[in-house]
Amino acid sequence: MGSFSVGIHRVLFLEGEIMKRLAWITVAVLVLAGWSYAAPAFNLDGRMFIWTPRDHTDNLGTSTYYNIAELNYIDWTNGTPGASTQLATMLNETNDSIGFVINRNAHLMNNGNVLAIAGDNNSYNQYSLWEIDRTTGAATRRYNGMTQSNIGYTPCIALDPDNNSECYSISTGWGNYYKLRDLTGDGSYDTAEAVTVNDSPPHQRTQDAHMWGGVAYSIGKNAWDGPLLGASSMTDNVNTAYNWYDDHDSYAEADFYLWVGDPNNNGHADVFFNVPGAGNVTYTRSIFHYEDMDDNAYFEASEFVDQWQMSGGESPRDIVGVTDGSGAWMLVVVDDDRDLWYVNLLDNGVMDEKGTLGVQLDAFITGGQYIMMDQTQIPEPATLLVVGTGALAILGYVRRRRMR
């Protein structure tokens, strides 16, 4: 009986020691949370918009196919994505020959709708700006004077997030750079004023443009070189903001995208842009990060922050920065297989943990997929799990102590 009693006490002692150590381990995990657990910095919650081109069969059911620009969305609830839902389609209005609509980029407006640019014909020389209602999908044309003779060839737009009455239109070649203004306050753009281009680097493709701090940033390429960044404020001329090729001596090809913001909240613009393919394996399939520390709208080589090179053969495409409103930031990235990734950002803006979000977007045929996100803070389930486990361990340890 004595041996049995000793055995019981030994088991209880060992169990108590295990629970005590688990409690201390839990405390350590909580202290080190964010470094030791590879998960998104926070859960996505809200509506993700995807602006992309897609095949379309005409209403007669014939074998004729038209290319359309399409706006879809995915509703995220506490980090869980819903089904992809079609919100709006922009069909070629002229249906000339085999109609073709080239979509360019799109931006969230401060009223929650989407401002998108799409071609009106299959000749790449006539475009319109559309405001698409986030709830009904109703599309209202906000500007239809975008022709190759004035706005230029295959333009994209940069929308001021704080003042939607102004935006930029930039075309391939940087030969056509326009500032659009809504002078009457009715939501439509009334005038298009040409902006002087100082350097005029010979872009062959301009893919994306964003605004931050009153400055428009765009990205394109020069033959096999690139990417090239351009920058302009609402009052200044257009200047080359960065020539990546000059610093890396490596051609870069395919589609270029960028996101500009201030994730470390220090008042300086941070630009994240992709290099899908490059002649040097050190640079290919990467996202590069620069910060304009001297606020001159030019990203010198010395302002390089960090690089993330994707593995497994994937290449990054569009990038969007999201925040939980309390200071935490991460990037959401779509790759060339249409898979969504997250990249956590540290307090200083440096790219940290990465991983997939487990979502693959719908297929598209040409052009690109542009993603936009409205997001709010939601508690992270992984954190709740760790806290709950730790609490149980501590309660168990206290209970054992009382039983003794």
N, C-alpha and C positions, 0 to 999 in steps of 0.2 A: 504493500500500500504506500509505503514511504517512497519507493522508487517511482511509483505511478504519480504521486504528488509532485515529486521533483521534476518528472518529465513534463507534467502540465505546466509547472512554473517556468520551465525552460522554454517551452513552446510559446507561452504568453510573453516571456521576455524577448524572445527572438522576433515575435510578431510586433511587439511594441517598438523594438529597434528598427524594424523595417518600415513601420508607419512613420516613425520619427524622421528617418532618413528621407523617406518620400516627401514628407512635409518640407524639409530643408531643400530638397531638389526642386520642389515646386516653387519655392521662393526664388531660387536661383533662376529658374526658367522664366518666371515673371519679370525679374530684373533684366534678363537678357532677351526678352521678347522683342522681336523685330530683327534680331541678328541670327537667332538660332532656328527660327521657323520659317521655312520658305512658303510664303502664301501672299496673296495680294495685300497691300497695305490696308485696304478696307474693302468692303463689299460694294459692288456696283448696285445702284438702286435708281431706277429712272428709265428713260427712253433713249435708246441708241438708234440714230438714223443712219441709213446706208444709202448713198447716192451712187448709182451704177447703171451702165448700159445693159441691155438684155435683148435676146431674140423675141420676136413677136409675130404671130400669124394674123393676117387681116381678118376682118369680121365676116368675110365671105367664105372662109375656110379653104381658100385656095392654097397653092403651094408657094405663093409669093410671101416672102418674109421681110418684115421691116424691123429696123433696129430702133429701139425706144430707150429713152432715159427714164429710169425708174427710181422711186424713193420708197424704200422699205424701212421697217423699224422692228426692233426687238425690245420688249419691255423686260427690264431686270428687276427682280424683287428679292431683296436681301441676298444678293449675290447669285441668284438663280435666274438664268435667262428663259424667257418664254419663246414661243414659236415666232419665226420670221413672218411678218405680215406686210403685204403690199399696201402702201398708202396712196401712191399717185403714180401715173405713167404719163410721160410727155411724148406723144406720137408725132412723127414727122408730119407737119401740116400740109406740105405740098405733095407728098407721095410721088415725087418725080422719079421716074425710072424705078429702081429698087430703093425705096426711101431709106435714108440713113440719118440718124440723129447722133451726133457726138456730144456726150455730156462732158462738161468740164467740172470744176469743183463746186462746192456748196458750203454754206456757213449757217450756223444757228443765228437767228435774229434775237434781239433782246425781248421780243414778245413771245418767244418760244417757237415761232414758225421757222421754216427753212428758206433761205434765199439761194437759188441755184441757177446755173447758167447751162443752156442747152442749145444745140443747133436747130435751125428751122428747116434745113434742106440737106441734101446729100453732097453738097459741094464745099462744105467747110467754110462758107463765106457769109453766113447769116445766122445771127444768134439773138436770143432773148434772155432777159432776166425774169425769173419767176419766183413769186412768193407762194410757198406751199403751206397750207394750213396744217398744223401738227395733229389736229383731231379729225378733220373731215377729208383731208387730202385735196381740197379745192385749190386750184392753181390760178393765181392772178398775175398777168404779165405786168411787170414793173418797168421794163424798158425793152423796146424792140427796134432800136436804131443801130444795132450792132452789126455792121457789114464789114467786109474785108477792106473796103476803100477808106473806112474811118477807124473803127475799133481795131481791125486787123484780123489776122489768121489765127484760128483756134485760141481764143482768149480765155483767161480764167480771172477770177475776181478776188479781191481782198476787202473784207467788210470790217468797218470799224465797230467793234463789239459794244462800245459805249455810245456811239452816235451813228445809228443806222441810216441817217439821212445822207451820209457820204460813203462812197466806196470807190475802190480803184478797179480798173479793168486793164489787164496787161496781156499782150498777145505774144505769140512766138516771134522771136527776132528782136524783142524789146524796141522795135521801131514804132510801135503804137502803144502808148501808155496814156490812159485817160482817167480823169477824176469825174465821177458821176455824182450829181447833187439832186436832192429832193428839195426844191425851192418853195413849194406850196404846202408841204406837210401832209400830202394826201397818200404818202407811201410809195409813190412812183418817182422815178428819176427823170428830171426834166431836161437837164443839160449834161453834156459830155465835153469837158475841157481837156485839151491835149496838154500833157506834162512833158517838159523838156527832158531828154535823156542825155546825160553828159558823156558817158563812156561808150554807150551802145555796143556792148559785147555781142557778137553774132550768135545768139541763141538759135538752136534748131528745134528746141522743144521747151516750152514753159508749161509746167504741169500743175503747180500749186502756188498759192499765195495766202498770207495771213497778215493781220495787223496786230500790233501791240504798242501801247504808249504813243499812239498817233503816228506810228511809222508802219508803212506797208513793206513786208518782206516777201520776195518771190524767189522761186527756184527753177532752174532750167539747165541746159547743157550747151556746150559749144563743140560740135562735131563729136569726136570720141572723148573729148575732154569733159571736165565737169565733176561735180555740179558747180554751177555758178549761182551765187545769191545776189539779188538786187534789193535795194532799199530806197524808199522815198517817204518823206513826210507830206502832210497836206499842203505845206507851203514851199517845200524845197524841190529841187530837181531829182531825177533818178540817178543813182550812182551804183557802181558795183560794190556790193557789201562783202563779198568774199569769193575768191577763186580757189576752190579746193585743189584743182589740178596743179596750180603753181607750187603748192606746198608739198604735194604728194607724188607728182610726176607719174601719175598712173591714170589711164583712161577709165572712165566710168560710164556705164551704159544702163539702159532701161529707164523706167519711170521714177521720177523724183518727187518726194513729198517732204513737207516740213511742218513743224509746230513751233510757235514762238510764245514764250510766257516768262514768268518770274517765279518759279517754284520755290526758290529759297528766300523770296520776299526781301531782297536787298536793293531793289530799284533798278537793277541792270537786266537787260534783255538776254534771255537764254534761248538759243535756237537748237533744236534737235532735227536733223535731217538724215535721210537714208541714202546709202550707196548700195544699190542692189547688186551690181556686178562691177568688178574692177580688175584691171590688168594685174595688180599685185594681190596675192592671196592674203596679205596682211590686212587689206582694206575692204575686201569684197564682203557682201552680204552683211552690212553693218549699219548701225545708227551712230552718228557722230554728234557730239555735244560741244558747243562753244558758248562763251558768255562774254558779252560786250562790256568789259569792265571799265573802259574809258568813255563809254556812251557816245561814240562817234558813228554809230550805225555801220561799223565795219568790223569784221571778225578776223583779227590777226591770228597768225599761227600760234603766238604766245597765249592766246585766249582759249586754246583747246582745253577742254575739261576731261572728257573721257569718251570711250568708244565701246560699244557692245557689238560683238560679232556673233551672229546667229550660227548655230551648228545644225548638222543634219541636212544641209542642202537648202534650207528655207532662206528666203530673202525678205527683208522688211519692205513694206509699202507704206500706206498712210499711217500717220501718227497723230494721236490726240492726247493732250494732258488733261487729267481730271483731279479734283481735290475733294476732300470730305468736308471742307469748310473750317476745319480746326488746325490747318497747317500741313496735313499730310498730303502728299502728291504721288501720283504714279502715271506712267504712260500706258495707253492702250494702243497696241500695234496690230495691224493686219498684215499677214505675210502673203507671198505669191501663191500659196495653197489655200488662201482665204481663211486661214485659222487665226483666231484672236489670241494675243499674248498680253501679259501685263509686265511692266518694268517698274518696280518700286524705286522711288527717289528718296535719297537721304535728305536731312535738313539742309545740307549745302547744295542740293540739286544733283549730286552725283548719282548715276544709275547704280542700283543695288541688286536685289533679288529679282529673278525673272522666272516666268513660267507660262504655261498655256492656261487659258480660261475655259477650255473645253467646248468651244463654239466654233463652228465652221460656217462662214457666210455663204449665201446662195451663189451659184455660178454666174459669171458674166462672160462676154465674148470679146470685147475690146475696150480700150480706155482703162479706167481705174475704178477702184472702190474707195469712196471717201466716207469716213465715219465721223459722226458728231455725237456728243453725249451730254445729256442733262443728268446730273448725279448728285445725290445727297448722302450724308453720313449715316451708316448703319453699323451697329456693333458687329465685330468679326466673330463668326461662330467658333473658329479655332481658339481665339482668346477666351471665349466663354467656356469652352471645353477645358482648357488648361486651368482656368480659375476654379471651375467646378470640381475638377479632379483634386486640385490642391486643397480646396476647402474640405472635401470629404476625408482626405488624408489627415489633415490637422484635427478634424473632429474625432476621427478614429483614434488618433494618438491620445487626445485628451480623455476620451472615454476609457481607454486602457489604463491610463494613469489613475483614474478615479476608482476603477475596479480593484486596483492593487491596494 
